[in-house]
Amino acid sequence: MELSKKTTILFRPEMHQRLAKLAASRGMSLGDLVRNACEREYDLASQEERLAAVHALAGLNLPVGTPAEMALESIPDPEGSMS
């Protein structure tokens, strides 16, 4: 991704410290953290990025049952089950 535009954002010192710490814990720069948050919040991800996310999710090996097993685990009438 080509980064060619610059924006200056002013944060309160406490917020800057918390964001910098969060970025470091995720192994990314503060700029990457803010860019990722903007993409998620304002739905700015490209179609290519969305497809990559779908493929990443599809490749996960999650402990999900068959549709029949999931139906047995679901609540057929959530409002009726509370009474």
PyRosetta script that sets phi, psi and omega in degrees:
from pyrosetta import init, pose_from_sequence

init()
pose = pose_from_sequence("MELSKKTTILFRPEMHQRLAKLAASRGMSLGDLVRNACEREYDLASQEERLAAVHALAGLNLPVGTPAEMALESIPDPEGSMS")
pose.set_psi(1, 128.7)
pose.set_omega(1, 179.0)
pose.set_phi(2, -85.2)
pose.set_psi(2, 126.1)
pose.set_omega(2, 176.9)
pose.set_phi(3, -103.9)
pose.set_psi(3, 112.1)
pose.set_omega(3, -175.4)
pose.set_phi(4, -129.5)
pose.set_psi(4, -4.2)
pose.set_omega(4, 178.9)
pose.set_phi(5, -118.0)
pose.set_psi(5, 141.8)
pose.set_omega(5, -177.0)
pose.set_phi(6, -119.8)
pose.set_psi(6, 137.7)
pose.set_omega(6, 176.3)
pose.set_phi(7, -131.7)
pose.set_psi(7, 137.2)
pose.set_omega(7, 176.8)
pose.set_phi(8, -101.0)
pose.set_psi(8, 127.1)
pose.set_omega(8, 178.7)
pose.set_phi(9, -120.3)
pose.set_psi(9, 130.0)
pose.set_omega(9, 177.8)
pose.set_phi(10, -99.7)
pose.set_psi(10, 129.8)
pose.set_omega(10, 177.8)
pose.set_phi(11, -117.5)
pose.set_psi(11, 154.3)
pose.set_omega(11, 168.8)
pose.set_phi(12, -63.8)
pose.set_psi(12, 149.0)
pose.set_omega(12, -178.2)
pose.set_phi(13, -54.1)
pose.set_psi(13, -39.6)
pose.set_omega(13, -178.4)
pose.set_phi(14, -65.7)
pose.set_psi(14, -42.0)
pose.set_omega(14, -179.5)
pose.set_phi(15, -67.1)
pose.set_psi(15, -41.3)
pose.set_omega(15, 179.0)
pose.set_phi(16, -60.2)
pose.set_psi(16, -43.4)
pose.set_omega(16, -179.6)
pose.set_phi(17, -63.3)
pose.set_psi(17, -43.9)
pose.set_omega(17, -179.5)
pose.set_phi(18, -65.8)
pose.set_psi(18, -41.8)
pose.set_omega(18, 179.6)
pose.set_phi(19, -67.3)
pose.set_psi(19, -40.7)
pose.set_omega(19, 178.9)
pose.set_phi(20, -63.3)
pose.set_psi(20, -40.4)
pose.set_omega(20, 179.2)
pose.set_phi(21, -66.4)
pose.set_psi(21, -41.8)
pose.set_omega(21, 178.3)
pose.set_phi(22, -63.7)
pose.set_psi(22, -44.1)
pose.set_omega(22, 178.8)
pose.set_phi(23, -60.4)
pose.set_psi(23, -45.5)
pose.set_omega(23, -179.8)
pose.set_phi(24, -62.1)
pose.set_psi(24, -39.7)
pose.set_omega(24, -179.4)
pose.set_phi(25, -66.4)
pose.set_psi(25, -24.7)
pose.set_omega(25, 178.5)
pose.set_phi(26, -95.2)
pose.set_psi(26, 1.2)
pose.set_omega(26, 178.3)
pose.set_phi(27, 69.5)
pose.set_psi(27, 34.9)
pose.set_omega(27, -179.5)
pose.set_phi(28, -136.3)
pose.set_psi(28, 167.2)
pose.set_omega(28, 178.2)
pose.set_phi(29, -80.2)
pose.set_psi(29, 162.3)
pose.set_omega(29, 176.7)
pose.set_phi(30, -62.6)
pose.set_psi(30, -38.6)
pose.set_omega(30, 177.3)
pose.set_phi(31, -60.5)
pose.set_psi(31, -43.6)
pose.set_omega(31, 177.4)
pose.set_phi(32, -63.1)
pose.set_psi(32, -40.3)
pose.set_omega(32, 179.5)
pose.set_phi(33, -60.2)
pose.set_psi(33, -47.0)
pose.set_omega(33, -178.7)
pose.set_phi(34, -67.6)
pose.set_psi(34, -42.6)
pose.set_omega(34, 178.0)
pose.set_phi(35, -60.8)
pose.set_psi(35, -44.4)
pose.set_omega(35, 178.7)
pose.set_phi(36, -62.2)
pose.set_psi(36, -41.1)
pose.set_omega(36, 179.2)
pose.set_phi(37, -63.9)
pose.set_psi(37, -40.2)
pose.set_omega(37, 178.3)
pose.set_phi(38, -64.7)
pose.set_psi(38, -42.2)
pose.set_omega(38, 179.1)
pose.set_phi(39, -61.5)
pose.set_psi(39, -42.9)
pose.set_omega(39, -180.0)
pose.set_phi(40, -70.2)
pose.set_psi(40, -47.3)
pose.set_omega(40, -174.9)
pose.set_phi(41, -67.0)
pose.set_psi(41, -38.7)
pose.set_omega(41, -174.1)
pose.set_phi(42, -109.2)
pose.set_psi(42, 15.6)
pose.set_omega(42, 174.6)
pose.set_phi(43, 53.5)
pose.set_psi(43, 51.5)
pose.set_omega(43, -175.8)
pose.set_phi(44, -103.0)
pose.set_psi(44, 6.2)
pose.set_omega(44, -179.3)
pose.set_phi(45, -68.1)
pose.set_psi(45, 140.5)
pose.set_omega(45, 179.4)
pose.set_phi(46, -73.4)
pose.set_psi(46, 164.3)
pose.set_omega(46, 177.8)
pose.set_phi(47, -61.7)
pose.set_psi(47, -37.1)
pose.set_omega(47, 178.2)
pose.set_phi(48, -61.8)
pose.set_psi(48, -42.9)
pose.set_omega(48, 179.0)
pose.set_phi(49, -66.6)
pose.set_psi(49, -38.4)
pose.set_omega(49, 178.7)
pose.set_phi(50, -64.7)
pose.set_psi(50, -44.0)
pose.set_omega(50, 178.8)
pose.set_phi(51, -63.6)
pose.set_psi(51, -38.6)
pose.set_omega(51, 177.6)
pose.set_phi(52, -62.6)
pose.set_psi(52, -39.4)
pose.set_omega(52, 178.4)
pose.set_phi(53, -65.6)
pose.set_psi(53, -41.4)
pose.set_omega(53, 178.2)
pose.set_phi(54, -61.9)
pose.set_psi(54, -44.2)
pose.set_omega(54, 179.8)
pose.set_phi(55, -65.1)
pose.set_psi(55, -37.7)
pose.set_omega(55, 178.0)
pose.set_phi(56, -63.9)
pose.set_psi(56, -43.1)
pose.set_omega(56, 178.6)
pose.set_phi(57, -65.8)
pose.set_psi(57, -40.6)
pose.set_omega(57, -179.6)
pose.set_phi(58, -64.7)
pose.set_psi(58, -27.4)
pose.set_omega(58, -178.8)
pose.set_phi(59, -83.2)
pose.set_psi(59, -5.7)
pose.set_omega(59, 179.6)
pose.set_phi(60, -73.6)
pose.set_psi(60, 144.4)
pose.set_omega(60, 177.0)
pose.set_phi(61, -103.3)
pose.set_psi(61, 88.1)
pose.set_omega(61, -175.5)
pose.set_phi(62, -99.5)
pose.set_psi(62, 148.4)
pose.set_omega(62, 180.0)
pose.set_phi(63, -78.3)
pose.set_psi(63, 75.6)
pose.set_omega(63, -179.3)
pose.set_phi(64, -111.9)
pose.set_psi(64, 135.0)
pose.set_omega(64, -179.4)
pose.set_phi(65, -78.9)
pose.set_psi(65, 179.6)
pose.set_omega(65, 175.9)
pose.set_phi(66, -71.3)
pose.set_psi(66, 164.8)
pose.set_omega(66, 176.7)
pose.set_phi(67, -56.1)
pose.set_psi(67, -37.8)
pose.set_omega(67, 179.6)
pose.set_phi(68, -65.6)
pose.set_psi(68, -41.5)
pose.set_omega(68, 178.7)
pose.set_phi(69, -65.4)
pose.set_psi(69, -40.1)
pose.set_omega(69, 179.5)
pose.set_phi(70, -67.2)
pose.set_psi(70, -35.3)
pose.set_omega(70, 178.1)
pose.set_phi(71, -63.4)
pose.set_psi(71, -37.7)
pose.set_omega(71, 178.7)
pose.set_phi(72, -67.7)
pose.set_psi(72, -29.4)
pose.set_omega(72, -179.5)
pose.set_phi(73, -83.8)
pose.set_psi(73, -16.1)
pose.set_omega(73, -176.4)
pose.set_phi(74, -82.3)
pose.set_psi(74, 162.8)
pose.set_omega(74, 178.4)
pose.set_phi(75, -95.5)
pose.set_psi(75, 116.4)
pose.set_omega(75, -175.6)
pose.set_phi(76, -65.1)
pose.set_psi(76, -36.5)
pose.set_omega(76, -178.0)
pose.set_phi(77, -137.9)
pose.set_psi(77, 86.3)
pose.set_omega(77, -174.7)
pose.set_phi(78, -57.0)
pose.set_psi(78, -36.2)
pose.set_omega(78, -178.8)
pose.set_phi(79, -72.4)
pose.set_psi(79, -36.8)
pose.set_omega(79, 179.9)
pose.set_phi(80, -72.8)
pose.set_psi(80, -24.9)
pose.set_omega(80, -176.7)
pose.set_phi(81, -77.3)
pose.set_psi(81, -15.9)
pose.set_omega(81, -177.6)
pose.set_phi(82, -86.2)
pose.set_psi(82, -12.0)
pose.set_omega(82, -175.8)
pose.set_phi(83, -90.6)
pose.dump_pdb("model.pdb")
